[in-house]
Amino acid sequence: MMKSIYDADMQAFIKDNGLEQIEVRRDGEQQTPPPQIKITGIRKYKGTWVWKLLKPARVVYKAGKTYKSNRSVKEALMGKKKFVKDYIKAQFPDDAERKRQENATFDRNIKFSVLVPLFNTPKKFLKDMIESVQAQTYKNWELILVDASDDEHSFVGDICKKYYENDSRIVYKKLDKNYGISGNTNEAIKLATGDYIALFDHDDILVPTVLYEDMVRICETGADFVYTDEATFLEDDIYDIVTFHFKPDYAIDNLRANNYICHFSVFNRELIDKVGMFRQEYDGSQDHDMILRLTEAANRVEHIAKILYLWRSHGNSVSHLFHQQQIHALKLVYKERYHLKPTRLIMKIGTIHDVDLNLLDTNRIV
């Protein structure tokens, strides 16, 4: 066995000279041991009859600390909710700003065609969507509604009728069948007469200034593709935000990895003539496929760094339903457009979070 580092004489010397706090090792080094923790308060009675006697007091004290902690957490959450609510409110114009934007003049007279394929859209979602377009501060737009709803949801057409009868900018068409999301959107494109196309989901909401902001950016830069930031909210409360999506500027490598552009996108009608319409074989990732083609053909892509689109998340959202279909469609995108075989696709709700293209893989598809 290993001998003690202290012999008897050394121990006596340490004791006689008050050097108990210094550890002396045979290699001649000295090391001060860590200080002893002094136990204070009622904890020093732990294990004694006093500790047991104080149990009721200890229980009350612990409950008080827990209540104080929970109250602090609640106050923090309330503060966060207030911040989010104030932030969303700030994206909506007050009366003075609305009047300024409505009276603004531009060098160009651009008409936006806002395309919305409808399918069994809930009544409230449908009304919120339409009225968010009517509330735009920029007035030169048309709203194209193509309806593929089944017979059990005939109310969709009835609701739309009430709006288009009172607003000539709203165009409605009942489709003879459901052509799928790509096919239905193509039907809307055929009806569009605007200079720029805008893609809008049937259950989402536009901030009133989005078309105005698009118009300003287009006139300033000549952009033929413009996109904005967006926020995702739950069900019926636009202040119940679950995600703020503050996007980067246009970066093709980033876009190839995931469709961070998404909503709200507007683009010059001429780009459709160059790249073609939506392709049904990519349903599930049809927006990603289209945005890749449009941005590659565009002369200038602009990003408006403002939350101008509110994406509703609910139980019947497409993002909750077609994960495997999205993965399959995205694989087709990479195979056809970049001659690459994605080696790994990780899907979370509605979003491609990780796409490992493995560009140096010898199994590349050529």
Secondary structure, 3 states (H helix, E strand, C coil): CCCCCCCHHHHHHHHHCCCCCCEECCCCCEECCCCCCCCCHHHHHCCCHHHHHCHHHHHHHHHHHHHHHHHHHHHHHHHHHHHHHHHHHHHCCCHHHHHHHHCCCCCCCCCEEEEEEECCCCHHHHHHHHHHHHCCCCCCEEEEEEECCCHHHCHHHHHHHHHHCCCCCEEEEECCCCCHHHHHHHHHHHHCCCCEEEECCCCCEECCCHHHHHHHHHHHHCCCEEEEEEEEEECCCCCCEEEEECCCCCCHHHHHHCCCCCCCEEEEHHHHHHHCCCCHHHCCCHHHHHHHHHHHHCCCEEEEEEEEEEEEECCCCHHHCCHHHHHHHHHHHHHHHHCCCCCEEEEECCEEEEEECCCCCCCCCC
